[in-house]
Amino acid sequence: MQTAANLAQAHMGKLPTVVQEQYKPREDGSRMKALAWFGIQDVRVIDVPIPDITEPDDVIVQVTGTTICGSDLHLYHGEILALQKGDILGHEFIGKVDRIGPNVKNLKLGQRVVASFQIACGMCRYCQQKLSSFCDRTCSSSLQNYLYGERDAGFFGYSHFTGGFPGGQAEYVRVPLGEVNLLPIPDDVPDERALYLSDVLPTSYHCVVDTGIEEGDTVGIWGLGAVGQCVARWAKLRGAGRIICIDRVPARLTMAKSGGFEVLDFSKEKNIPRKLHELVPGGLDVALDCSTFHAPKSWLHKGLKMLMLETDVPEVVNEMIVSVRKMGRCGLIAVYAGFTNCFNIGALMEKGVRFIGNGQAPVHKYWEELLYNYIRPEKFDPRFMITHRVPLEDMAKLYAAFDKRVDGVVKVFVETQFSSPPSGGCPATTGVGDWKG
């Protein structure tokens, strides 16, 4: 008979992992360029060994495009636990199959593929439902297990908290379980349109679907980085009647305006819930958090973070809870990692708010639908958000510029020596030093 402790242990994510995190270097000693973390606001492009097939299900991808994600700034600021010096960052990349393990049957050398940011086993109960981000068997982090009671899937390039897998801001990447975690890309879809199937497009789509946006809904979106910009467009495609976007970065507000959305500048509107209730008497139907936990507004939360009395800030969440109507829905696709203080739990309960943690987006559930129903027929063209293109050698500078939102940066296509020239409608390659301050 199982004890209560044994039953609890059964749900604590203790299944053995099926892949190892680190790769085997190539026997010839060949090396590549990669972006690695060395400390808070200290990332560097360095030479490291090129990965070789390490396990029989591996695929080595020669990277033809990568990018920086807003969530990478949490790593840059040292806010994600279990980073180690020399960790290769990056979880969004596209490329060509360079080497395949003996168990890989559905891919061939030279084939163009995009990787999901998560590493899924393809076999556990979550993977069987295409819920790849919840995979039970590819992350060995005991710390994540302690904090969450179980583990999500391993992620590329996002610290040892998510498994310690070397990431895609590099010239080559080892992809464990390649048949599961790589999606072949048709030749008529250029890299700039396919790259973002690795994260931003499934993440933004998942936010809209999982929070249940319906035809005619009035939707508020906090945060207008790449995810927020895409969320607004997915919400429109799903029939939302009114979409109000909230940020303070002029270029991002302008981009949202150009998409036909209403905007609020929170640097000018100090009380966002009050303004929203003026605009939408009774409150929003849906509020979506596409922002960030690492930039507190108030002195209270600046102090709490400084004293390490919280890891995450609830200010946006509290604004959403107050801004929605009774029985309204709040969705969290922004990356929250740990604990917070001053959460407005009373308003959540009394208003009957449906508070939905969207979780990390299950890329495998959506990426074929997005590719063939939206990207390939150009019903959704992600090139609208690509503001810059830079070489991999500039990636350390890119982190600093991206962090400061220099030159209206939203999404950047980072090329390697293996990239094709920019496709139509995409920015030309420039050095970060050429950007406007």
N, C-alpha and C positions, 0 to 999 in steps of 0.2 A: 504494500500500500504506500502511495507517495505521500510524503509529508507536505505541509504548506510551503516549506522552504524549497522542496524539490519542484513543486508545481510552479512556484515563482521563478526558479532558476530556468525552467523550461521555456519561459517567455522572455528571457533576458539576453537573447541574441548570442547564445554560446555555441551555435553551430560552427563546425570547423570551416575555415576558409578554404577555397578551392584553387586559389592562385597566389603566387608569391609576389611581393611588391616590387622588388628590385630586379633589374635585368642583368643578363650576362653580357659583358663587352665582347666585341668582335675579336677574333683571334689575331687578326692582322694589325690590331692596335689603332685602327682608323678612328678619327675624332670628328666632332661636329660642334657647331655653335649652339648654345642654349642659354636661356635666361634663368638665373638662379637667385635664390633669396639668401642673404647673409646677415640680416638684422633689420630693425625698424627703419623703413625708408632707405634700405640699402639692398638694391637688386643689381645684378651685374650680368653682362653677356660674357660667358666663359667658354673655354674648350673642354669638352668632356667626351668620354668614349661613346661611339655609336653603338646602340643596342643590337644584340643578336637574338635569334630565337632562343628562348630560355625554357619554355614549356611547349609541348607538342601542339597546343591550340593557339599559339601566338601568331600574330601578324606584325611585321615591321612596316611602318608607314613612313614613306619619304614625304615630308610636309611641304605642301605647296601654298598653304595659307593658314595663318593663325590669327589670334586677336587677343585683346585684353578685355576682360569683363569687369563690370562695376564691382562685383563681389571680390575680384582680385585685390581691390584696395584694402579689404579687411586683412589680407595677408601682408600687403605692403606696410600697413600700420601695426603689424604684429598682434592683431586682435583675434586671430584664430589660433587655438591651442596646438601645441605639438609640432610647430615648425622647427626644422633643423637646418643649420647652415649648409648651403650647397644644394638644397632641394630645388629641383627644376619645376617651375610653375607653368600654369596654362592648362585649361580644360576644354578649349574650343579649337579644333583643327581639322583640316581637310588635306588630302594628299593622294599619293599613289602607292599601291602595294609594292613593297620592295623585296620582302622575303616572307615566306609562309611556312608554318610548322607542318609536320607530316599529317596531322589530323584535319587540316583545313581543306575542305573540298569545294566550297561554293565561291571561292575567290581565286583570281589569277594574277600573276605578276603584271604590273603596269596598270591594273584597274584603278579607276578613280573612286575614292571612298571618303565618306565623312564619318567621324567617330562621335558617338554619344559621350557626353562629359562624364557619365557614370559607367562603371564597369559592372555588368550583370552576368550572372552565371547561366541564365537561360533555363534553369531547371527547378528552382525553388518555387514555393507556392505563389510568391509575388511575381516572379518572372513568368510563370505560366499564365498570369493575367496581364502580361505586358507592363506590369508596374515595376519597371526596371530600377527605378531609384530606390525602391524598398528592398532590393535583393538582400537576402539573409546571409550570403556566403562569400562575399568578396571584400569585406572590410574587417581587418583584425584588431581594430582600435578598442582596447579595453577602456580607455577614457570615455569614448563615445557611448560605450555600453553602460558605464557607470552613470553618466549624465542623463541619458535618454531611456535607460532600461532595456534597450536593444540597439541594434546597429542598422544603419542604412547601407546602401551599396558603396563600394569604394569609388572614389573620384580621381580623375587625373589631376595632378599638379595642385592639390589643395591640402597639403600638410599631412602629417601622420595621423591626424584626427580623422581623416577620411581614407586612411589606408597607406599613405606614403608612396603612391605610384608616381613616378616621374612624369611630368606633364608635356604639353604640346607646344610650348613656346620654345621650339627647338627645330632642328633640321630633320630629325628622325624621332619616332616614338615607337616604343613597344606597346602593342595593344593586346592584352591578355584576352583569351576567348574571342578571337577576332571574328569568327563567323557570327557571333551574337552581337558584338559591339561596333560593327562597321556596316554602313549602308552604302551600297553601290550607287554611283551618281551617273545619270545619262550624259552622254557627250554634249548634248545641246543645252545643258544647264551649266553655266560657268561657275568657277569657284566662288565668286563674290555673291552669287545667289544661293549657293548650297552650303557654304561654311557655317552659316548661323543655324542650320538644322541641328548642330551639335548641342546648342543650349538655348540661345535667346528666343528663337522661334517656338520650340516646344514649351519653354518656360512661360512665355507670354500667353500662348494659346491655352495652356493648362490652367493658368490663373483665371481666364475668362470662363472656360468650360466648368472647372471645378467649383467656382463660386456661383455658377448657375445664372449667368446673365441671360435675360429673356428679352423678347421683342418689346420695345417701348420703355425699358428700364431707364431711369436716370442714374448715371454712373459717375462717381468721383474717383480720380486716379491721383495718388500721391507719388511724385517722383517721375521725372521725364527723361531718364536715361534711356538706353536702347529698349529695355524691357517695357517701361512705361509707354514709350512711343508706340511700340508694337501692340501692347494691350489696348490702347485707344483704338487702333485700327481693327483689331480682331473684334472688339466690342461693337464697333460700327457695322462690321460685316455680319454680326449676329443679330443686328436689328435694334441695338440700344437707341432710345429716342433722343437722349441728350447726354453729352459726355463733357465733363468739366475736369480739366487737368491742372495740377497744382505743383509748382516748382518756383525757384527764384533765379535760375540761370537764364539770362536773356535769350541766348541762342536756342535753348531747349524750348522755351515758351514760344519763340518764333516758329520753330519746327512744328510744334503742336498746332499753332494757329494756321499754318500753311496746310495742315491736314483737315482743316475745317472744324476744329474743336475749340470750345471755350477755355480760357485760361485764367488762373489766379496766381499772382506773384506773392508768395508768402513773406517776402521781405517788405512788402508794402501793406498787405492785408495781415495785420497782426493777429486777428481772431478769425481763423479760417472757418470754424464751425458756425459762428454767428453770420459770417458772410454767405455761407452756403445755405443757411436757413432763410436768409433774405432772398437769395436767388431761387431756392426750391422750397417753398413753404411746406412744412411737414417733414422734410428731410429727404436725403438720397435713398434710392432703392438699394444701391450697391456701392460700397466703398472698397477700393483696392489699394493695398500698400505695396508699391513698387519702388520704395525708397531705400533707406539704409539705417542701420542701428548705430553707426559710429560717429554721427554728427549731432550731438545734443543742441537744442535751441536755448534752453533755460540754464541759468546758473546752478540751479538745484541739481540737474542731471550732469552738468559738467563737473560739479563737485563729487557727485556719487561715482562717476566713472574714474575721476582722478584718484579717489580713495579706494578704487577697486571694490566698491560695494554693489556694483551691478556691472554686467557685461553689455547689456542691451538697453536701449532707451525706449520708453513706451509713449513718447509724445505723439507720434503720428497715429499710433493705434488708438490712443485716447481721443484724438480729434475725430477719427473715423467713427468710433462708437457713438459720440455725441452728434455727429453729422447725419447719421442714417435715421430713417424713420423707424417707428416701432416695428419689430419683426424684420428689420432690414438685415442685409447680409454684408459681412466684412471678410475680405479675403486677404491672406498674407502670402505673397510670393517673394517679398523681400527676404534677404538672408538674415535670420535671427539665430543666435548660436547658444545663448545661455539664459541668464536670469535678469530680471528687471524689477524695479520698485515703482510704487505709485500707480499701478495699473488700475483703471477705473472699472473694477469688477462689479460695483453696484449698478452702474448704468447698464452694463452688459446684461445683468440679470433682470433688472426692472423693466427694461425696454424689450426684452425678449430677443435681443440681437443674436443672429446666427453668426458665430465667430469661427471662421474656417481657416485652419492652417493648411495651406495648399500643399506643403511639403516640397521637396525637390521634385521638379517635373519629371514624370516617367517618360523620358525621351522616346523609348521604343514603342510606346502606345500611340504616339502621334506622328513620328517622322515620315513614315511612308504616306500617310494621309496628307500631310503638309506638302511634301515634295510633289506628289502626283495630282492633287486636287487644287493646290494653290500656287506653288512656286513654279512648276513647269508651265502651266497655262497662264502664268503671270496675273493671276487674280490677286496675289499678294507679292509685291516686289520688295525684298528687304534692302535693295540698294539705296532706298531713300535715306537710310540712317547712316550710311558709310560717309563720314565727313573727311576722312584722311586715309592715306596709304603710305606706309613707311617700311624701310628695310628692317630685318631682324636685328641688324647691328645697332639700330637706334632704340632698341626696346627698353633699355634702362632709362633713357631720357623720356621715353613715352610714358612710363609709369609716373614720373614726376609731373609731366604736362597733363596727363589724364587726371591725376589727383587734383590739380589746380583748375581743371576745366579750361585749359588754355585754348584760344582760337576756336571756341564753339565746338569742341570735340564731343562727339556722341559715340560713334563706333568706328574703329580703325581696322583696316585690312593690313595685316603684317605679312610681307612677302619674304620668301627665302630665295636662295640661289636657284631653286627648282621651280619657281612660280612662272606662270604665263604672264604676258603683258596685261595691263588692265583691260577688262572688257568694256563694252560700250556703256556710257552713263556712269562710270566709276572714276574716282579721283586719280590723278597721276601720282606717281611716287615722289615724295618730298622728304627731306630730312626734318626731324622734329625742330631743329634749330632754325628752320625757315618759317616756322609758324609765327603768327602774330601773338604778342604777349597779352 
